[in-house]
Amino acid sequence: MQFRDLEKQYQVLKKDIDMAISKVLNEANFISGRQVNQIEESLANYVGVKHCITCANGTDALLIALMAWGIKQGDCVFVPDFTFFASAEVVSAMGATPVFVDVDKDTFNISTQSLEKAIEVVLKENKLNPKVIITVDLFGQPANYPEIKKIAEKYNLLILEDGAQGFGGKIGDKKACSFGDISATSFFPAKPLGCYGDGGAIFTDNTEIAELIRSLAVHGKGSDKYDNVRIGMNSRLDTIQAAILKVKLEAFKNYELARVNHVANLYSEKLKNIVKTPYVIDEFYSSWAQYTIQLENKQKRDDLQKFLKNNNIPSMIYYAKPMHLQKAFETNKNNIVDLSVTEKLCDTVISLPMHPYMTEDEIVSIVSVLDKYFNI
Ligand SMILES: *Cc1c(COP(=O)(O)O)cnc(C)c1O
């Protein structure tokens, strides 16, 4: 059994993917081929925003967004404490200061109470300029944008949606990667929509910002690549990856997203009486980047992981360490609010195998092992 079965997915899509790759090889347009424009158009249409600019990976997508806004030393950016390193890494990379915010114990996403508290403290300290809230759609569920937008408006802050795990999620009819002033996603192979290498995309409705982002992603180009009007970077999606994504996006839209939701529902139905299952807010829809349960304490969590391993069931701990305890942030961070929910989650969460090609038999066998563990 695999945690996320990319081999099975390839077997299902093999004919179309092989053909798409072979076309790129024959046309030899490896950088900025027509497939790149095509996938940008399809992604923008799917998400429901005016502009999609692809780039080399999800980290670059976040970084370029901060570059477009001119985030610099002295600025502060609010980031959830419970996330993948890159969400906050980009803030420090720009010379700005990440301020870590605690998360909600049920959704794992940024806590609006903790966020407002952090903003108030920063304003009172009067040392940093609050500029941006980076919201993370953790494990596939959109952050609580209706509430977050009120706070952003009240304090005049920009929202950068880190939708690396959120692609395909929704609140009502509105799709993930449309909630930020700028939104970013990743096509790392194991993400909800993955390619066969690194890839990323940036979304926005703001035409001026979109043009700036296009320039930043290609060496700060002006009228062309050899007219350089600002310092940018080299961050592009390869044509081969764009061609692969075209096939994968169709499968994602047509059945994969529905399948992961079916898998999640089966899990939750069967597990609801034995362990704390993930909570999805009413009207919210998750793309299930992870299916994450919570144990009572670290001992029980670690024991369960061993037990699963002994029964040949892969599992992962996302995430074992809060951002504010990462050594990399030792000299560049501003800890001003209580982060105890994140600390507890890092000790108690465990993610189970989750992907669109899981069979009901596999789910039943995982549940029976969990059943055994909880009934010893
Ligand atoms: C994966 C991930 C990223 C970074 O994406 P890459 O494509 O690996 O650079 C950023 N934020 C979150 C929350 C992620 O899960």
The ligand as an SDF file (V2000), in Angstrom:
LIG
                    3D

 15 15  0  0  0  0  0  0  0  0999 V2000
    4.3130   22.2620   -0.7750 C   0  0  0  0  0  0  0  0  0  0  0  0
    4.0310   23.5370   -0.1190 C   0  0  0  0  0  0  0  0  0  0  0  0
    4.6720   24.7290   -0.4850 C   0  0  0  0  0  0  0  0  0  0  0  0
    5.8310   24.7800   -1.4370 C   0  0  0  0  0  0  0  0  0  0  0  0
    5.5970   24.2500   -2.7000 O   0  0  0  0  0  0  0  0  0  0  0  0
    6.8540   23.7320   -3.5690 P   0  0  0  0  0  0  0  0  0  0  0  0
    6.2630   23.5480   -4.9300 O   0  0  0  0  0  0  0  0  0  0  0  0
    7.3390   22.4740   -2.9600 O   0  0  0  0  0  0  0  0  0  0  0  0
    7.8770   24.8080   -3.5670 O   0  0  0  0  0  0  0  0  0  0  0  0
    4.2890   25.8960    0.1380 C   0  0  0  0  0  0  0  0  0  0  0  0
    3.3310   25.9080    1.0770 N   0  0  0  0  0  0  0  0  0  0  0  0
    2.7040   24.7910    1.4780 C   0  0  0  0  0  0  0  0  0  0  0  0
    1.6430   24.8690    2.5120 C   0  0  0  0  0  0  0  0  0  0  0  0
    3.0350   23.5550    0.8970 C   0  0  0  0  0  0  0  0  0  0  0  0
    2.4140   22.4510    1.3160 O   0  0  0  0  0  0  0  0  0  0  0  0
  1  2  1  0
  2  3  1  0
  2 14  2  0
  3  4  1  0
  3 10  2  0
  4  5  1  0
  5  6  1  0
  6  7  2  0
  6  8  1  0
  6  9  1  0
 10 11  1  0
 11 12  2  0
 12 13  1  0
 12 14  1  0
 14 15  1  0
M  END
$$$$
